[in-house]
Amino acid sequence: MPRATKPDDEAPDRPRGPEDTPAAVALAGVARREIGHDNDTASHARTATAATTATAKVAAVTAQPAGATSPLGTPDQLAAEKLAKRVVNTLPVALVKLALRAGFLSAAKQQFDKVGGPDQGNLDRLDAAVNAYAMASAFQQQLLNSAEPTVVMQVAPPHTWSDQPGEAVPASRILYDNPDTIYRFMGVNGASKYVITGRFADPAHVPADTTFSVLTGLTGDTAAVLTKDNFTVNPDGTFTVTADSTPANGRVNHLQLPADATLIATRNTLSDWGTEVPMSLDITRVGGPPNSLFSQLGGFAIPRIGPAVVRNPVLTKLVSLIPPLPSVPPVLRGAVTAVIMALGIQREATYIAVATTDPATGQRQEPNVLRNPTRNAEFLATQLQSAGYFQLADDQALVLTINPDGAGYFVVPVTDDWTVTKDYWNEQTSLNISQATPNGDGTYTIVVSPTDPGVANWVSTGGLHQGTLSIRFQVLQDGTSPTVRSQLVTLGELGDVLPPDTTYVSAADRAAQLAARKNGFDNRFAPYPQP
């Protein structure tokens, strides 16, 4: 189904495929379940056409040359970025930014009370965190007309594209973004059927982990996950995923959409930045009610109302009677984005608490203490996380001893008090299992510090003396139980606590390490290098 590359607000957002009427966007969620059948004869015709389109997409993906350019810079992505940049400059977004900033600051003062609240280094990054949340929300409002789904990369760093070298796309990083992960999202509802197609350009070097998650409601809790170990890929790297309200019943690569489903989130976790490349991805709606004003304005996302419509064929047909608007003014998009942003005030407080509060006791924990990994469905139900926060002077270091215990992937990323990463492409503010050097016994010792200690396994705080950590473990085996131990020391004491086989680096070694890191990051947006 062709889509516009320039969705101006004076024209329809995207040209119509034969299965849908004009579109626009808005709100924050989608719905669940039943009605895998179509509503009328015209719907059957739309479904047949869309199914043919989905099959054609698989063939087109197969024909693409491997490794030519980044699979992320699609026409849909470029269009979404252009529109998001317009939306964040509207008055409703500007006004809610003020509330968001106050909310973020209030949450941080409460959650970091044991260290006197956020320090100046974090206060200096507050506006950037708010701007990133606004940008993410501007993407979110585009996703949620689930009758016209698109694949949109967000929770992303600032970047540029080769065909738009002068147009930097602002960051949309939020809520413990992972430097290794490419996040893409698709709006769905349980009254519709979808086919997702894609391709791994180099089947010999696929990402360390790939997941397709069904997220529910406005909180984004995980309802179902298709993981790498139960995901079927063709020999040429292509794949097809289906999604609807019905169970898999033996079908491979199928996701069941519950009644409060809102999004399908895909994650490509790149462990080796030099060889692993994100998959190409596309989505087609192949069945369900016609596009409508209800869907266009995010009706399937509204708590209780959306799921009720999905569950009731009569209501589904009723809300489908009013066609969508031919276009949505920027100020209306901004108003919807502002609503999504307002939800972020509580979300930010919740996520900061992941680092500062012991879930077992509900009490605030001390800095520089990392708990053993546990599951948290709000992140990803199939991974484990060890969270905490640090408070370090220039001459101090937090020494982490990590036992993956068979986990195929882990990462140690530094985030600020607002749970956002910084410049991880030019600075070594994260290390994963492929980038770090193991100890002789299979464990890993990582040194987190503001000052470079000359250790290969150094995670820089990026100039911060206070911030958060969320260590992730993925590609887990049955019985896998990773552990994390932390120890606060001075730089002068490192020699006494580091393993005897620790690898040290010279200034030239560090420069080479950072150069390789930057080159690997640039591959994500190839062929254009990033600033």
C-alpha positions in Angstrom: 0.0 0.0 0.0 1.7 3.2 -1.1 2.1 6.0 1.5 2.9 9.6 1.3 6.3 10.8 2.2 5.2 14.3 3.0 2.0 14.3 5.1 1.1 18.0 5.0 -1.8 19.2 7.2 -3.4 20.9 4.2 -3.8 17.6 2.4 -4.9 14.1 3.4 -2.3 12.5 5.7 -1.7 9.5 3.4 -3.1 8.4 0.1 -5.9 5.9 0.5 -5.4 2.3 -0.2 -8.4 0.4 -1.6 -9.1 -1.0 1.9 -9.4 2.3 3.8 -10.7 5.9 3.6 -8.6 9.0 4.3 -6.7 9.2 7.6 -5.2 11.4 10.2 -4.3 10.5 13.7 -4.5 11.2 17.4 -4.7 9.9 20.9 -3.1 7.2 23.0 -3.9 3.6 22.8 -5.8 0.9 20.9 -8.1 -1.9 21.7 -8.4 -5.6 21.9 -10.0 -8.7 20.6 -12.7 -10.4 18.7 -14.3 -9.5 15.4 -11.7 -11.2 13.2 -14.5 -11.2 10.5 -15.4 -8.3 8.2 -18.5 -6.3 8.5 -19.9 -6.4 5.0 -19.3 -7.3 1.4 -17.2 -4.2 0.8 -15.0 -5.1 3.8 -14.4 -8.6 2.2 -13.2 -6.9 -0.9 -10.9 -4.6 1.0 -9.5 -7.6 2.9 -8.7 -9.5 -0.2 -7.0 -6.6 -1.7 -5.0 -5.9 1.4 -4.0 -9.6 1.7 -2.6 -9.4 -1.9 -0.7 -6.3 -1.0 0.8 -8.0 2.1 2.0 -10.9 -0.1 3.5 -8.4 -2.6 5.4 -6.7 0.2 7.1 -10.0 1.2 8.3 -10.4 -2.4 9.5 -6.8 -2.5 11.4 -7.1 0.8 13.1 -10.2 -0.6 14.3 -8.3 -3.6 16.0 -5.6 -1.7 19.9 -5.7 -1.8 21.4 -6.7 1.5 23.1 -3.9 3.4 22.5 -1.2 0.9 21.2 1.5 3.2 19.6 1.6 6.6 16.2 -0.2 6.8 15.1 2.5 9.3 14.8 5.5 6.9 11.6 4.5 5.2 9.2 6.9 3.6 6.8 6.4 6.4 9.5 7.1 9.0 10.6 10.3 7.2 7.0 11.5 7.0 6.4 10.7 10.7 9.5 12.6 11.7 8.6 15.7 9.6 5.1 15.8 11.1 6.3 15.2 14.7 8.7 18.2 14.4 5.8 20.4 13.4 3.5 19.1 16.1 6.0 19.7 18.9 6.1 23.4 18.0 2.3 23.9 18.5 1.0 25.9 21.4 -0.7 23.0 23.3 2.6 21.1 23.4 4.5 24.2 24.6 2.0 24.7 27.4 2.1 21.1 28.6 5.9 21.1 28.5 5.7 23.5 31.4 3.6 21.1 33.4 5.7 18.1 32.4 8.9 19.9 33.5 7.3 20.7 36.9 6.1 17.1 37.2 9.5 15.6 36.4 11.2 17.9 38.8 8.8 17.2 41.6 9.1 13.4 41.1 12.9 13.6 41.1 13.0 15.7 44.3 10.9 13.1 46.1 12.6 10.0 44.6 16.2 11.2 45.1 15.6 12.6 48.6 18.4 10.5 50.1 20.9 12.4 48.0 19.3 15.8 48.2 17.3 15.6 45.0 18.6 16.1 41.5 22.0 17.8 41.3 23.0 20.6 38.9 24.2 18.2 36.2 20.8 16.6 36.0 18.9 19.9 36.3 20.9 21.0 33.2 19.4 18.1 31.3 15.8 18.4 32.4 14.7 20.5 29.4 16.3 18.0 27.0 14.3 15.2 28.8 11.1 17.1 28.5 11.7 17.9 24.8 12.4 14.2 24.1 9.2 13.2 25.9 7.3 15.7 23.8 8.8 14.3 20.6 8.0 10.8 21.6 4.4 11.8 22.3 4.2 13.5 18.9 5.1 10.2 17.3 2.6 8.4 19.6 -0.3 10.4 18.4 0.5 9.4 14.8 0.4 5.7 15.6 -3.0 5.4 17.0 -5.3 5.5 14.1 -5.0 1.7 14.0 -7.1 1.5 10.9 -4.1 2.9 9.0 -1.1 1.4 10.7 2.4 2.4 10.0 5.8 1.4 11.4 7.4 4.2 13.3 10.8 4.2 15.0 10.8 6.2 18.2 12.5 6.2 21.6 15.4 7.1 19.3 18.5 9.3 19.5 18.9 12.5 17.5 19.9 11.6 14.0 20.0 12.7 10.3 19.4 11.0 7.0 21.4 11.1 3.8 18.6 12.6 1.7 17.9 15.2 4.4 21.4 16.2 5.6 20.4 19.6 7.0 17.3 18.3 8.9 18.3 16.9 12.2 15.6 14.8 13.9 15.4 15.6 17.6 15.7 12.8 20.3 12.6 10.9 21.4 14.4 8.9 24.1 12.4 8.2 27.2 12.2 5.9 30.2 15.4 3.9 30.3 16.0 3.7 26.6 18.6 1.1 25.7 21.5 2.2 23.5 21.5 -1.2 21.8 17.9 -1.3 21.0 16.0 -0.1 17.9 12.4 0.5 19.0 9.6 0.5 16.4 5.9 0.7 17.1 2.6 -0.1 15.2 -0.9 0.9 16.3 -3.3 -2.0 16.3 -6.8 -2.8 17.6 -8.5 -6.1 18.3 -11.3 -5.6 15.8 -8.8 -5.8 12.9 -6.4 -8.2 11.4 -2.8 -7.3 10.5 0.1 -8.8 8.5 3.6 -7.7 9.4 6.4 -8.4 6.9 10.1 -7.9 7.2 13.6 -9.1 6.4 17.0 -9.6 8.1 19.4 -8.4 5.4 22.2 -10.6 6.7 20.8 -13.8 8.2 24.3 -14.7 9.4 24.4 -11.6 11.7 20.9 -11.0 13.0 20.4 -8.9 16.1 21.2 -10.5 19.5 17.6 -10.4 20.4 14.4 -9.6 18.5 10.9 -9.4 20.0 7.4 -8.5 18.9 5.3 -7.4 22.0 1.6 -6.7 22.2 1.2 -3.7 24.6 -2.1 -2.9 26.3 -3.9 0.2 27.5 -2.2 3.5 28.1 0.5 2.1 30.3 2.0 -0.2 27.7 2.0 -3.4 29.8 3.1 -6.5 27.9 0.2 -8.9 27.0 2.0 -11.3 24.6 5.6 -11.6 23.2 7.0 -13.3 20.2 10.6 -13.9 21.0 13.7 -14.8 19.0 13.7 -18.4 20.1 10.1 -19.1 18.9 10.3 -16.9 15.8 10.4 -18.5 12.3 12.5 -16.8 9.6 12.8 -18.0 6.0 16.3 -19.0 4.7 16.5 -15.7 2.8 15.9 -13.7 6.0 12.3 -12.8 5.3 9.5 -13.4 7.7 5.7 -12.8 8.2 3.9 -12.1 11.4 0.1 -12.2 11.8 -1.9 -10.5 14.5 -5.6 -10.6 15.3 -8.0 -11.6 18.1 -7.7 -15.3 17.6 -5.3 -17.8 19.2 -2.4 -19.1 17.2 -3.7 -22.7 17.0 -0.5 -23.9 15.6 0.3 -20.9 13.4 3.9 -19.7 13.5 4.7 -16.1 14.1 1.2 -15.2 15.4 0.2 -12.6 18.0 -3.2 -12.6 19.6 -4.6 -9.2 20.3 -6.5 -8.8 23.6 -9.3 -6.4 24.0 -7.1 -3.6 25.5 -4.3 -4.0 23.0 -2.9 -0.7 21.8 0.4 -1.3 20.1 2.8 -3.9 18.7 6.3 -2.9 19.8 9.3 -4.4 18.1 12.8 -4.4 19.5 16.0 -5.2 17.7 18.7 -5.4 20.3 22.1 -5.0 18.6 24.9 -6.6 20.6 27.7 -6.3 18.1 27.2 -2.8 16.6 29.7 -3.6 13.8 27.9 -6.5 12.2 24.3 -6.6 13.5 21.7 -4.7 11.4 18.0 -3.9 12.2 15.4 -5.7 10.2 13.3 -4.1 7.6 9.6 -3.9 8.6 6.2 -3.1 7.3 2.6 -3.6 8.4 -0.7 -4.0 6.5 -4.2 -4.2 7.9 -6.0 -7.0 6.1 -9.3 -7.1 7.8 -11.6 -5.2 10.1 -14.1 -2.3 10.2 -13.5 0.6 7.8 -11.5 3.6 8.8 -13.6 6.1 10.7 -13.5 9.3 12.8 -13.6 7.1 15.9 -10.4 5.3 14.9 -8.8 8.5 13.6 -9.3 10.3 16.9 -8.0 7.4 18.9 -11.3 6.0 20.0 -9.9 2.5 20.2 -7.4 3.8 22.7 -9.9 5.2 25.2 -9.9 3.0 28.4 -13.1 1.0 28.7 -14.7 2.5 25.7 -12.2 1.1 23.1 -12.3 -2.4 24.4 -16.1 -2.3 24.7 -16.3 -1.3 21.1 -14.0 -4.1 20.1 -16.0 -6.8 22.0 -19.3 -5.7 20.5 -19.9 -6.1 16.8 -22.9 -3.8 16.9 -20.8 -1.0 18.5 -18.0 -1.6 16.1 -20.3 -1.1 13.2 -21.9 1.9 14.7 -18.7 3.8 15.4 -17.6 3.0 11.8 -20.5 5.0 10.2 -18.8 8.4 10.5 -15.9 8.7 8.0 -12.6 10.2 9.0 -11.6 13.8 8.4 -9.6 14.4 5.2 -6.9 16.1 7.3 -6.1 17.0 10.9 -4.9 20.6 11.7 -1.5 20.8 13.6 -3.1 22.4 16.6 -5.5 19.4 17.0 -2.5 17.1 16.7 -0.8 19.2 19.3 -3.8 19.0 21.6 -3.8 15.2 21.4 0.0 15.1 21.9 -0.5 17.3 24.9 -2.9 14.7 26.4 -0.3 12.0 25.9 2.4 14.1 27.4 0.3 14.8 30.5 0.1 11.1 31.1 3.9 11.1 31.3 4.0 13.0 34.6 3.0 9.9 36.5 4.9 7.6 34.2 8.1 9.4 34.9 7.6 9.2 38.6 6.8 5.5 38.3 10.0 4.8 36.3 12.3 6.9 38.5 11.0 4.8 41.4 12.3 1.6 39.6 15.8 2.9 40.3 15.3 4.5 43.7 12.8 2.2 45.5 13.1 -1.3 46.7 10.0 -3.1 45.3 10.1 -5.7 48.2 9.8 -3.1 50.9 8.5 0.0 49.1 11.3 2.0 50.9 13.7 4.3 49.3 17.1 2.6 48.8 20.6 4.0 49.2 22.6 5.0 46.1 25.3 2.7 44.6 23.3 -0.4 45.4 22.2 -2.7 42.5 19.6 -5.4 43.2 19.7 -8.9 41.6 17.6 -8.9 38.3 13.9 -9.4 38.4 11.1 -9.3 35.8 9.2 -6.1 35.0 6.5 -6.4 32.4 6.3 -2.6 31.9 9.7 -2.9 30.2 9.7 -6.3 28.5 8.1 -9.4 30.1 10.8 -11.7 28.7 13.8 -9.8 30.1 15.3 -9.3 33.6 16.4 -5.9 35.0 18.7 -4.9 37.8 18.0 -1.2 38.6 19.6 1.4 40.9 21.1 4.8 41.0 24.6 6.2 41.6 26.1 9.1 43.5 29.8 9.4 42.6 32.6 11.9 43.1 35.3 12.4 40.5 37.6 10.0 42.3 35.0 7.3 43.0 33.8 4.3 41.0 31.0 1.8 41.2 32.4 -1.7 40.5 29.8 -4.1 39.2 30.3 -7.9 39.1 27.9 -9.5 36.7 27.3 -13.2 36.3 25.1 -13.7 33.2 24.5 -17.3 34.2 23.8 -18.3 30.5 22.0 -15.2 29.4 22.9 -14.5 25.8 22.8 -10.7 26.3 23.2 -8.0 28.9 23.9 -4.3 28.9 25.0 -1.8 31.5 23.7 1.7 30.4 24.0 5.0 32.3 20.9 7.2 32.3 20.3 10.6 34.0 17.8 11.2 36.8 15.1 11.5 34.1 15.9 7.9 33.0 17.3 9.1 29.6 20.6 8.2 28.0 22.9 10.8 26.6 25.6 10.7 23.9 26.3 7.0 23.8 27.7 7.1 20.3 30.6 9.4 21.1 31.0 8.3 24.7 31.2 4.8 26.3 28.2 5.3 28.5 27.1 1.7 28.0 28.7 -1.7 27.6 27.0 -4.9 26.5 28.0 -8.6 26.5 29.7 -8.3 23.1 31.6 -5.1 23.9 32.8 -6.1 27.4 35.7 -8.4 28.2 34.8 -11.4 30.4 36.8 -12.6 33.4 38.4 -16.0 33.3 35.4 -17.5 35.2 32.8 -16.2 32.8 31.7 -13.2 35.0 32.1 -9.6 34.0 33.6 -6.7 36.0 32.4 -3.3 34.9 33.7 0.0 36.3 31.2 2.9 36.3 32.8 6.2 37.0 33.0 9.9 36.0 36.7 9.6 35.4 38.4 7.2 33.0 40.2 4.6 35.1 42.0 3.1 32.2 40.0 -0.1 32.3 38.7 -1.7 29.1 35.3 -2.4 30.8 34.7 1.2 31.7 31.2 2.7 31.6 31.4 6.5 31.6 28.8 8.4 33.5 29.0 11.0 30.6 30.0 13.8 33.0 27.2 13.0 35.5 27.9 12.5 39.2 24.4 11.3 39.9 22.1 9.1 37.7 20.3 5.9 37.2 21.2 2.4 36.0 18.9 -0.3 34.5 20.9 -3.4 33.6 19.0 -5.6 31.2 19.4 -9.4 30.6 17.9 -11.0 27.5 18.0 -14.2 25.5 17.4 -16.1 28.7 17.5 -19.9 29.1 15.3 -22.0 31.4 16.7 -21.7 34.9 18.9 -18.7 34.0 19.4 -16.6 37.1 21.9 -13.7 36.6 23.3 -11.9 39.5 24.7 -8.4 40.0 26.9 -7.2 42.8 28.1 -3.6 43.4 30.9 -2.1 45.4 31.7 1.6 45.9 35.5 2.3 45.9 37.9 5.1 45.2 39.9 5.0 42.0 43.0 4.4 44.0 41.4 1.3 45.4 40.5 -0.3 42.1 43.7 -2.3 41.9 42.7 -4.0 45.1 39.2 -5.1 44.0 39.5 -5.7 40.3 40.2 -9.3 39.1 43.9 -10.0 38.3 43.2 -10.7 34.6 41.5 -7.2 34.2 42.3 -5.7 30.8 43.7 -2.2 30.9 43.8 0.3 27.9 46.0 3.1 26.8 44.7 6.5 25.6 45.2 5.2 22.0 43.3 2.0 22.8 40.5 4.0 24.2 40.3 6.3 21.2 40.2 3.2 18.9 37.4 1.7 21.1 35.4 4.9 20.8 36.0 5.1 17.1 34.7 1.6 16.6 31.7 2.4 18.7 30.9 5.5 16.6 31.3 3.6 13.3 28.9 0.9 14.6 26.3 3.5 15.6 26.5 5.2 12.2 25.6 1.9 10.6 22.1 2.2 11.9 21.5 5.3 9.9 23.8 4.4 6.9 25.1 5.8 4.7 25.0 9.1 6.5 27.4 9.5 9.5 25.8 11.0 12.7 27.1 14.1 14.5 
